[in-house]
Amino acid sequence: MFNIIKLCFTDSEKLFKTVKNRSFEQDFKYFALVLLLPLMFTLVVAAFLLNMFFIISNLMPSGIRLFNVFWFFGFFGPLALFGAGLAVYALFLVGAFIASAAVHFGVQISGGKGKYEKTYKAYVYGTTPFVVFFWLPFINFVFFLWSWYLNVKGLSKFHKMPANRAFFATLLPVLTMVAVFVVLMY
């Protein structure tokens, strides 16, 4: 797994050759494991911050105590964080299937010649840099762009299509959502 993560940052050609023959189940397990790393780190940081707010609110004089709400979070915080973590984890896993389906629709319109599984594969391995570093503020945008590039490259390889068409296939769902939003707003 760590070798594949390393390839996401160092050698995209070798990455997609390495994962080309992996099964759909292996792709899903990989994504599920990769998601756990930053999610656990984020939950630990959130628990620390929540605990700090709870401590600060208890140090304030009772007449000035503005953070009474943190008592609730201090008491139920660990349970709430665990539940929120599970919900985010499930949303990311399900979101990967939905995003892949939307992009696969774009692939079909753009003339791609592969199945949904190949689109999912490109998405899973392509988004690894962003998934691993989404918790870093500001810098995560760089990893988002790198992940987008890897997605385009993976779609191009797996669906035997030019990179410009693969790029359009990734843009099509975004453009569709923007169009729907604009229509609904007016």
N, C-alpha and C positions, 0 to 999 in steps of 0.2 A: 504494500500500500504506500509506504513512504517513498519508494522508488518511483511510483507513478506520480505522486505529488511533486517530487523533485523534477521529473520530466515536464510537468506543466509549466515550470519556470525556466527550464534550461533547453529543452529540445522538443519542440512541438511535432516535428516529423517523426521522431522515434516514439513519442507518446502515442500518436494515433496508429502507428504500426504495432505497438505493443498491445494496445487494447482492442484492436480490430476484431479478433476472434473470441473475445470474452463474451460470455453468455449474458443475457438480460438480467438474470438473477445475480450474477457477479457484479454487474454494473450497479444494480440497486444496493447490494450489500456495501460496495465501495462508497457510494454516495451517503448511505446511512452512517457509516463509520466516520467519514470525513466531516459530516455535519456535527458529530458529537464533540469533536475537539474544540472548535471555537464556541459552541453553545455552552459547554461546561465551563470554559474560561469566563464567558460573559456572565453566567449565573454566579460564579464565585465572586466576581467583582461587584455584581449587583447586591449580593448578600452582604458583602463588606460595607458597601455604601449605605445600605438600609440599616445595618447595625450601627454605623456611625451616626446617622440621623437620630436613631432611637436613643443613643447615649447622649447626644447633644441636647435632645429635647428633655431628658431627665435631669440634666445639669442646670437648666434654666429655672429661675424662681417661678413658683406656681402662679404668681400674678401676671407674669410676662409670657408664660408658656404658650407659644403659638403653634407648636408642633404636636398637639394632642392626637392628631390623626396618626402620628408615627407610633403611638402606643399600640394602636390596632395593628399596624404593619409589623411592629416589633414582636407582637404576640403571634400573629398569623403569617408573618413574613416568609419564614422558611417553607411553609406549606404552599403559600401563594406563589413563591418563586418556582418551586418544583412544578406546580400545575401550569404556570406560564411557560416554563421551559419545555414541558411535554407538549403543550399546545403549539409553541413555535416550531418545535422539532417536527411534529406531525404536519403542520402547514408547509414547511419547507419540503418535506417528502412528497406530499400531495401536489404542491406547487410545481415541483419538477415535472410531474406527469402532465399537468395542465399547460405549463410553458412549452414543453416539448410538443404537445399536440398543436398548440397555436403556431409554433414555428414550422411544424411538419406540414400544416396547411399551406404556409408560405413556400415551403420546399416544393410541394406538389404544383402550386401555381407557377413557380419559377422553373419547372422542368426537371426537378430532381428525380432520380431513379431508384431510390431506396425505400425501405420500409420504416415504419414508426420507430422500431427498435434502434435503428441507426441514428435517427434524430435524437432519441433519448440518450444514446451513448455520447453523441457529440455534446449534448447539453451537460451531462453529468461530468465528463472529464474537462470540458471547456470552462465550466463555472467553478472548478476547484480553486483557482487563485482567489476569486472573490469570496467564496464560502470560507476559506481559511482565514482571510484577513478582513472580513466585513466589519468586524468590531473596532477596527482602527479608524478613528475619525480623520477626515480629510484625505488621508493616503488611500483609503478604500476605493476612491474614485479611480485611481490608477489601476488597481486590481480589477475593478469593474471593466475598464476599457480592455485590459489584457484578456480577461475572460471572454469578452465579446469577440475579440480577435480570434481566440482559440475556438470559439463556437463556429465562427465563419469558416475557419480552416478545417475543422472537423466535418462540418456539413459538406464542404466542397469535396473532401476526400471520400466520405462515406456515401455520398449521393452522386458522385461523379459529375459535378457541375462546376462551372467557373466561379471563382471567388466573388465576383460582382453579383452574380445571381444568389449566391449563398448569403451575401450581405443583405440583399433585398429581402430574402426570406426571413431574416431576423428582424428586419425593420417593419415588415408587413403587419404583424400583430400589434406593434406599438402604434403605427399609423392608423390602424383600424380602431383601436381603443380611443385615440385622440379624436378621430372623426365622430365616433359614437358620443363621446363626451361633449363635443362642440354642438352636435345636433340636439342632444338632450338639454343643453344649457340655453338654447334659443328656440 
